[in-house]
Amino acid sequence: MKKMLFALIGGLAFGLGLILAGMANPAKVLGFLDIAGKWDPSLAFVMGGAIAVGLAGFRLAHSQALAWTGEPRAWPAMKGLDKRLVSGALLFGVGWGIAGICPGPALVLLGAGSGKALVFVVAMIVGMAVHAVVTSGDSATSASGEGAK
């Protein structure tokens, strides 16, 4: 129950932050990505602030053996880059650039009744299902958390 409560609070804070920062507005995101046209750099400040908060949060988390829920911390075993990570990041970036939406804001927009977000979320779920089928026997997705190199 405690874990669900922290997840709910974190999700609500994340969603509110996306709305306040303008990251749930596809036009603002596309304006940020349009560096050759009428570029809107305001989201760079949002990302910079998020990175700073994230760095402080991870530093604090690494100094504690247990999470706030009382469970032991579970950190990824894989260190470094591989083809799967780079290709996934590229695919994510291309999708973000085309739609102006990434998964977090898509869920916020879906909650607001956006039809574009519904199409995006359905496509995202289909993509996740295809990934699960394609990588079902792959050791990189095993429960051990160790990726293939």
C-alpha positions as CSV (number, residue, x, y, z in Angstrom):
1,M,0.0,0.0,0.0
2,K,2.8,2.4,0.9
3,K,4.5,1.7,-2.5
4,M,1.2,2.5,-4.3
5,L,0.8,5.7,-2.4
6,F,4.3,6.9,-3.3
7,A,3.7,5.9,-6.9
8,L,0.5,7.9,-6.9
9,I,2.1,11.0,-5.3
10,G,5.1,10.8,-7.7
11,G,2.9,10.4,-10.7
12,L,0.7,13.3,-9.8
13,A,3.7,15.5,-9.1
14,F,5.3,14.4,-12.4
15,G,2.1,15.1,-14.4
16,L,1.6,18.5,-12.7
17,G,5.2,19.4,-13.5
18,L,4.7,18.5,-17.2
19,I,1.6,20.7,-17.4
20,L,3.2,23.6,-15.6
21,A,6.4,23.4,-17.7
22,G,4.5,23.3,-21.0
23,M,5.8,19.8,-21.9
24,A,2.3,18.5,-22.4
25,N,1.8,21.0,-25.2
26,P,3.0,19.3,-28.5
27,A,3.3,22.7,-30.2
28,K,5.7,24.0,-27.5
29,V,7.7,20.8,-27.7
30,L,7.9,20.9,-31.5
31,G,9.0,24.6,-31.2
32,F,11.8,23.5,-28.9
33,L,12.9,20.8,-31.4
34,D,12.8,23.2,-34.4
35,I,16.3,24.5,-34.0
36,A,16.5,25.5,-37.7
37,G,13.3,27.5,-37.6
38,K,11.6,29.5,-34.8
39,W,13.3,27.9,-31.9
40,D,11.8,28.1,-28.4
41,P,14.6,27.3,-25.9
42,S,12.4,27.5,-22.8
43,L,12.2,23.7,-22.5
44,A,16.0,23.5,-22.3
45,F,15.7,25.3,-18.9
46,V,13.0,22.8,-17.9
47,M,15.2,19.9,-18.8
48,G,18.2,21.5,-17.1
49,G,16.2,21.9,-13.9
50,A,14.9,18.3,-14.2
51,I,18.5,17.0,-14.6
52,A,19.7,19.0,-11.5
53,V,16.8,17.6,-9.4
54,G,17.4,14.1,-10.7
55,L,21.2,14.2,-10.0
56,A,20.5,15.4,-6.4
57,G,17.8,12.7,-6.0
58,F,20.0,9.9,-7.3
59,R,22.8,11.0,-5.0
60,L,20.5,10.9,-2.0
61,A,19.0,7.6,-3.1
62,H,22.5,6.0,-3.5
63,S,23.4,7.0,0.0
64,Q,20.5,5.1,1.5
65,A,20.2,1.3,1.6
66,L,16.4,1.3,1.6
67,A,13.8,3.2,-0.4
68,W,11.1,5.3,1.3
69,T,8.8,2.3,1.0
70,G,11.2,0.2,3.2
71,E,12.3,-2.0,0.3
72,P,15.9,-2.5,-0.7
73,R,17.1,-0.4,-3.6
74,A,17.4,-2.2,-7.0
75,W,19.9,-0.5,-9.4
76,P,20.5,-1.6,-13.0
77,A,23.4,-4.0,-13.4
78,M,24.3,-2.8,-16.9
79,K,26.8,0.0,-17.1
80,G,27.6,1.7,-20.4
81,L,26.0,1.8,-23.9
82,D,25.1,-0.9,-26.3
83,K,23.4,-1.0,-29.7
84,R,20.0,-1.7,-28.2
85,L,20.1,1.4,-25.9
86,V,21.3,3.7,-28.7
87,S,18.8,2.4,-31.2
88,G,16.0,2.7,-28.7
89,A,17.0,6.2,-27.8
90,L,17.1,7.1,-31.5
91,L,13.7,5.6,-32.1
92,F,12.3,7.5,-29.1
93,G,13.8,10.7,-30.3
94,V,12.4,10.3,-33.8
95,G,8.9,9.5,-32.4
96,W,9.1,12.5,-30.1
97,G,10.1,14.8,-33.0
98,I,7.3,13.5,-35.3
99,A,4.5,13.7,-32.7
100,G,5.8,16.3,-30.3
101,I,4.7,14.0,-27.5
102,C,6.7,11.5,-25.3
103,P,5.1,8.9,-23.0
104,G,4.7,11.0,-19.9
105,P,3.0,14.0,-21.5
106,A,1.0,11.5,-23.7
107,L,-0.6,10.1,-20.5
108,V,-1.3,13.6,-19.2
109,L,-2.9,14.6,-22.5
110,L,-4.9,11.3,-22.6
111,G,-6.3,12.2,-19.2
112,A,-7.3,15.6,-20.7
113,G,-9.2,13.8,-23.5
114,S,-6.8,14.5,-26.3
115,G,-7.5,12.4,-29.4
116,K,-3.9,12.8,-30.7
117,A,-2.8,11.4,-27.3
118,L,-5.1,8.4,-27.6
119,V,-3.6,7.5,-31.0
120,F,-0.1,8.0,-29.6
121,V,-0.8,5.8,-26.5
122,V,-2.4,3.0,-28.5
123,A,0.7,3.1,-30.9
124,M,3.0,3.1,-27.9
125,I,1.2,0.1,-26.4
126,V,1.4,-1.8,-29.7
127,G,5.1,-0.9,-29.9
128,M,5.7,-2.3,-26.4
129,A,3.8,-5.5,-27.3
130,V,5.8,-6.0,-30.5
131,H,9.0,-5.4,-28.5
132,A,8.0,-7.9,-25.9
133,V,7.3,-10.5,-28.6
134,V,10.5,-9.8,-30.5
135,T,12.7,-9.9,-27.4
136,S,10.9,-12.7,-25.5
137,G,13.9,-15.1,-25.7
138,D,16.6,-12.4,-25.5
139,S,18.9,-12.5,-22.5
140,A,19.0,-8.7,-22.5
141,T,15.5,-8.6,-21.2
142,S,15.9,-11.3,-18.6
143,A,14.9,-10.9,-15.0
144,S,18.6,-10.7,-13.9
145,G,18.8,-7.2,-15.1
146,E,22.0,-7.8,-17.0
147,G,22.0,-6.6,-20.6
148,A,23.6,-8.2,-23.6
149,K,26.7,-6.3,-24.9
